[in-house]
């Protein structure tokens, strides 16, 4: 089922509870710009509230994930009768844009996967880092790239990367901007799985479907436990875990899982896709 994004530069298709979001500017390596990026900001909260979405997978058309910002499109050309903005206004604007994109993606109450069919660079890498998990094809690579164009980085890259690979290694990746192959990225924990390039699209979808059809509420609480736990005390984590554990234990997902265990079968947390409509229901 297709989900309207308002532009052909961003596609979204719902398949077996996976919202496959495709950055669709292959001629520009899916670079971000004044059309694609606002559409992605608008789409994310919509997907979060849909009961038929269990996982959001972001990928790119063609042989790239996202090459970062599209400099040729940023600013939308010459704008007449627009008062020049102050430095503080420009900082505030970029801060809000970051919060509404990679910030929103990181805090999304459902599992997120970045599926890399090729390069993830600059702000494109930031989007991949904001996702819960990253998978890649054998030909994919990752590069911070900001230093190469004399920039210091944005969209949370300096926050995400040290938490994934450690501060010292993150500094090396920013200071030297090396090109990491999919295998190298997997070795340092940036990528969870590497799939053959020729089967990558199918493998990536299967990977996401497995997550999407798990217990959605429990997964959302588990994600919150892990992410909030990064910035709170152990005692506060105990309290949050207790709250979520009690809430989960009283829900339908736990009842189904326990019933399935007793009956020696696989649990079914979501109704089957309707053969007639091709849509899912809770």
C-alpha positions, 0 to 999 in steps of 0.5 A: 500500500502506497502512503502519500508523501506529497512528492515523488522525491520521497516514497513510502510503501507499507508492506507487512507492517513495514513502512519502507521510506525511500529517498528518491533522488537517485540522480543526485545520490538522494541528496537532501533538499528543499522538497525531500527534507520537509516531506520526510519531517512531515511523514515521520510523525504520521508513521508513528501514529499509524497502528498498521506500522510496526517498523520504519525502514529508511532507504535510498533509490538507486545505488546510494542511501543519502549523500548529504545536503544538496547544496544546489537546492538549499535556500530555494534560489533567490527569495524576494522581499525576505528580510535577511535573518540574524545569526541567532535566527539562523541558528534557531532555524537549523536547530529546529530543523534538526530536532524535527528530522533526526531528533524525531527519528531517534525518538520515534516510538517504533523501531527504525532501520536504515537500509544502505544500498550504497553511500551514506555521507554527511547529513545522510550518515546522520539520518542513518545514525539516528535509526535504531539499526543499520544494515548495508549491502556489500558495496555500501560505505559510510563517511562523515564527509563534513571536514571535506567541505570545511563544515563541522557537522550537523543533524546530531552526528556528533551526538550519535556517533560517540554513543555507537563507537566510542569517543576516540573512534568518533573523533578519528572518523570526524577528523580524518573522514575515512571511507568505511566499507560495509564490513569495516562499519560492521566490525566497529558496531555501526552496521548490524548486518551486511547482505549481498548487493544483488539480494539486498532489497529483499534481504532488508525487507525481510529483516525489517518485517521480522521486527515489525511483526513483533510485539509493537508496544513492548518494543516501544517500551524497550526502546525507551528503556534503552535510550532514556537509560543513556542519560539517567541514573541506575535507580531511575532506570529501575523505576522506568523498567518497572513501570514499563514491565507492569504495563507490558505484563497487563497487555494483550501482547504478553497474554498472546506470548504466554498463550503461544508458549503454553501451546508450543506455537509462534505468537501472533501479535497482529492480524494477517494482511487482508487478502482482499484489500492488501491492507493490514489491521490491528 
